[in-house]
């Protein structure tokens, strides 16, 4: 976790990463929020499925004193949509190249409608132990040879190769488990929509943000816009902080 010791009435920002990633992907955003005196935590998302991950993040959100703005990248958007509904101190949401599913929807079903996404064809299947005897379940990773094009096209190839080698697989349940009641129905929201998103798909990200009634900011870049353009993402978060502080 990264925290700024400055006290004040403004909300704490909680950053939630998505699939194939970890909390370090927010480092550039954290640095810029710290420079503005914003309290921020970059959470670790278990990546084991909607219900498990949302419960974990909701617990974290609820243990933070005072108001919280939850920020989700990619799959992390689905997680905050569910988790914030169970955490009374969340006052706003920011979606960064993120899913904002409605109740009963699955991310796999949503992705079927995207004309911009190439992610499904880039995925490989792995097995992980469920903890129930010898039972295993499917988790997904991105083929390293396709990682740059599908996930991080606006980063240098060498940086994308490091990200591919250090990626965290996500349980298939993240894409097949139905979502619960989304917090965006009751909270103000903002959305960063990268125009070159080939992972979630710019078209899907934009349509979900529109449905959620989010304030939409389009930025030229890939799915990992918080890494390639951290200032643009930080500026949107700061706008939310100013509006809700």
Protein Blocks (a to p, Z undefined) as FASTA:
>chain_A
ZZdfbgcjbdcddddddehiafklmmmmmmmmmmnopacdddddeklajklmmmmmmmmm
mmpgcjdddddehjlmmmmmmmmmmmmkbgbdcdehiacddehiafklmmmmpckbcklm
mpccddddehiajaccddddddfklmmmmmmmmbcfklmmmmmmmpccddfklmmpccdd
dfklmpccdddddfklcknopklmmmmmmmnopacdddeddfklmlmmmmlmmmmmmmmm
mmmZZ
